Amino acid sequence: MSMRRSAICTVFLLFLAVASSAQSAIIADASRMESRIRALSKVGLNANGGSDRVAFSDHDKRGREYIIGLMKSAGLSVSVDFAGNIIGRRKGRSDELPPIMFGSHIDTVPNGGAYDGCVGVIGALEVIDLLNENKIETQHPLEVVVFVDEEGGLTGSRALIGDLGDEALRVKSQSGKTIGEGISFLGGDPDRLSEMVRKEGDIAAFIELHIEQGGTLESTSTNIGVVEGIVGIEWWEVTIEGFSNHAGTTPMKGRRDAVIAGSMFALMVNKVVNSYSGSQVGTVGRFYAEPGAPNVIPGKVTLSLELRDLSAEKIFRMYSAIEKRAIEIEGETGTDITFRHLDVSALPALTDERIKTAIEASAEGLGLSYKRTPSGAGHDAQDLAKIAPTGMIFVPSKGGISHSPDEYTSAQDMANGASVLLRTVLAIDGKE
């Protein structure tokens, strides 16, 4: 273990130190957070009430300008790295220590909501304001980060850990620009990405406050989700070959109908995934039948299979069970089923146990209910977990709705999350 890594581990021995009574009374300003969320939501607002602040667009640029203004008003030293990530730095008492980093993203999906990612950025700025107002100096420097193009494939966090290759830079984004062009548009330099890479030991810890994007917290009346990890994702393309024939002249018992086999396959996936204990999910989200004529028996179906879980081992156990059951469907329907594993997988990213414990202690100290929960969606935190101890704090999403104009998290829930984030940062910093 390097001396630098050893020093970080020593800092973590202070993780569970509870903030002083004066600090424990500090809570986030819900009205201030709500005001800022509303101001940001107006940037890219469309006629449907949703947000079109997609990465690398003019709306994205304006939203970033708003956030940079808030950072500067809070006294942060602001820079844009070569990937286009915005980083606002607050000096620490021992400024040579690796920083504690927290934040999220402000780009949206087309016709998206006002809270996904944005709550984490506004919450991080709220933490800085509370530290300033209460004249609290941290031992570590702090870095508030706004990652670029989270919705387009975690572009900013991948670049930060050195995982954004040349091929990714040529991918066309929702803005119409390639990712490389978009990075340049926002003030980065795609030719110098290697110069900005952070390695293990460069960041003391990363914490991301985020809306749940699901309905578990709301349905259980829980204030805070302590994220256990971000699930791994594996995709397969499944091809089912039957035989196309005349729909009027081919008797039912003589058919090799690919749609029948595909329907049985989709139902089977649901049954197999539900047969395991835990929070794993499986989805057949795409289903194409050929030739697609009403008077022709479908001879071919191409469908997708996606499996998600915190355990990669469980994902492939489920896949093996699905593959075995597919052989039975072949025999029952006279079809051939083949699987092609797609190279778009994301490995599970478990959060740091010490940070989870610190989040729980922070919530408990504020009288907030909490529970451990997996994240079924991808986040920048999954990249940071590869180089630094990482944690995530969830706050409720009304109705479990996200990536929609109807996305909503109350001001009080946002403030609860920011208050927990503040105490967690102070615990990591070793405040007594």
Summary of the structure (lengths in Angstrom):
residues: 432
radius of gyration: 24.0
end to end distance: 27.3
largest distance: 83.3
contacts: 1579
relative contact order: 0.19
helix: 39%
strand: 21%
